[in-house]
Amino acid sequence: MGSIKPVQKILLYVDGSEECITAAQYAIVLAKEYKAELVAMYVVNESMLKELLKANIFIKAEEMDYEHDLMQDGERYLRYISQLAQDKGLTIETRIEKGVVNKIVVDAISELQADLIVLGELEEFLSRSDSFHDENELICRKAGCSVVIVKDPDRVESLYNMI
């Protein structure tokens, strides 16, 4: 009987938070351990930008500037995570996309045939309705694969440093 490889492809969702860096370190550890492919994805939340424009918080020029800033943030985070992976001898594919975050990520899971999605720790909610607007929460609910929510940054950093 041949060996079964339980995890062949990992998708890391990068949301630009401190928690996503911890998630990246853990995804790198998992990818090394399972000899799995690793894809990191950042999504510019266009629906949030449209809501800010519709609510008259932004004018069109400000929306475009903010979108540009978000793209640059995403590129910076993905470069940093690529360097973290490279430091551990791992190749990583990076993607930056625009759209409805949870839809783009869930579609990427299917397209990539990911076995696992790795997310940073979920935020605490003040009300139940907040959970319906949190992208990580929506990704957890809609993902067509197993979901790892990374906690304990000190332990994760230690694991990352050991590989």
C-alpha positions in Angstrom: 0.0 0.0 0.0 1.5 3.4 -1.1 1.7 6.3 1.3 -1.1 8.8 1.2 -0.1 12.5 1.1 -2.9 14.2 3.2 -1.9 17.7 2.2 -0.6 18.5 -1.3 -1.6 22.1 -1.8 -2.0 24.8 0.8 -3.7 28.2 0.3 -2.7 30.9 2.6 -5.0 33.9 2.8 -3.1 37.1 3.5 -5.3 39.9 4.9 -2.7 42.4 5.9 -2.9 41.8 9.6 -0.3 40.8 12.1 -2.1 37.5 12.5 -1.6 36.7 8.8 2.2 36.8 9.3 1.8 34.2 12.1 -0.4 32.2 9.7 2.2 32.5 7.0 4.9 31.1 9.3 2.7 28.2 10.2 1.8 27.6 6.5 5.5 27.5 5.7 6.0 24.9 8.5 3.2 22.8 7.2 4.3 23.0 3.5 7.8 22.0 4.5 6.6 19.1 6.7 4.1 17.8 4.1 6.3 18.7 1.1 3.2 20.5 -0.2 2.8 23.4 -2.7 2.1 26.7 -1.0 0.1 29.6 -2.6 -0.3 32.9 -0.8 -3.2 35.1 -1.8 -4.1 38.7 -1.0 -7.4 40.2 -2.1 -8.3 43.9 -2.4 -11.8 44.2 -1.0 -13.6 46.0 -3.8 -17.0 45.6 -2.2 -15.7 47.5 0.9 -14.4 50.3 -1.4 -17.8 50.5 -3.2 -19.5 50.8 0.2 -17.2 53.6 1.3 -17.9 55.4 -2.0 -21.7 54.9 -1.7 -21.7 56.1 1.9 -20.0 59.3 0.7 -17.0 58.6 2.9 -14.8 58.6 -0.3 -15.1 60.5 -3.5 -14.1 58.5 -6.7 -10.5 59.8 -6.7 -10.0 58.9 -3.0 -11.4 55.4 -3.7 -8.9 54.9 -6.5 -6.0 56.2 -4.3 -7.1 53.9 -1.5 -7.4 50.9 -3.9 -3.8 51.7 -5.1 -2.6 51.8 -1.5 -4.3 48.5 -0.8 -2.6 46.9 -3.8 0.8 48.2 -2.6 0.1 46.8 0.9 -0.8 43.4 -0.6 2.4 43.4 -2.7 4.5 44.3 0.3 2.9 41.6 2.5 3.3 39.0 -0.3 7.0 40.0 -0.8 7.7 39.6 2.9 5.9 36.2 3.1 7.8 35.1 0.0 11.1 36.0 1.7 10.0 34.1 4.8 9.4 31.0 2.6 12.6 31.5 0.7 14.6 31.7 4.0 13.4 28.2 4.7 14.2 26.9 1.2 10.5 26.9 0.1 9.1 28.2 -3.2 5.8 29.9 -2.9 3.4 31.2 -5.5 1.8 34.5 -4.8 -1.4 36.0 -6.1 -3.1 39.4 -5.7 -6.6 39.8 -6.9 -9.6 42.2 -6.5 -13.2 41.5 -5.7 -15.4 40.1 -3.0 -12.8 38.6 -0.7 -14.6 35.4 0.4 -15.8 34.6 -3.1 -12.4 35.1 -4.6 -10.7 32.9 -1.9 -13.4 30.2 -2.1 -13.1 30.1 -5.9 -9.3 29.9 -5.6 -9.6 26.9 -3.3 -11.6 25.1 -6.0 -9.4 26.3 -8.8 -6.2 25.2 -7.0 -7.8 22.1 -5.6 -6.3 23.1 -2.3 -6.4 20.6 0.5 -6.1 23.2 3.2 -6.6 26.9 3.7 -4.6 28.7 6.4 -6.0 31.8 8.1 -4.9 34.1 10.8 -6.7 34.1 14.1 -10.3 35.3 13.9 -11.3 38.6 15.5 -13.5 38.8 18.5 -16.9 40.1 17.7 -19.0 42.5 19.8 -22.2 41.2 18.3 -23.3 38.1 16.4 -24.1 40.3 13.3 -20.4 41.3 13.1 -19.5 37.7 12.3 -21.6 37.8 9.1 -19.4 40.6 7.7 -15.9 39.2 8.7 -14.2 37.9 5.6 -12.2 35.2 7.5 -15.4 34.0 9.2 -17.1 33.8 5.8 -14.2 31.9 4.3 -14.3 29.4 7.1 -18.0 28.8 6.5 -17.7 28.6 2.7 -14.4 26.8 2.2 -14.6 23.5 0.3 -11.5 22.2 2.1 -10.2 21.9 5.7 -9.5 25.2 7.4 -6.6 25.9 9.8 -6.9 28.9 12.0 -3.5 29.8 13.4 -3.2 30.8 17.1 -0.3 31.0 19.6 2.2 33.2 17.7 5.0 32.4 20.1 4.8 28.6 19.5 4.4 29.2 15.7 7.5 31.4 15.6 9.4 28.7 17.5 8.3 26.1 15.0 9.2 28.3 12.1 12.6 29.0 13.6 13.3 25.3 14.0 12.8 24.3 10.4 
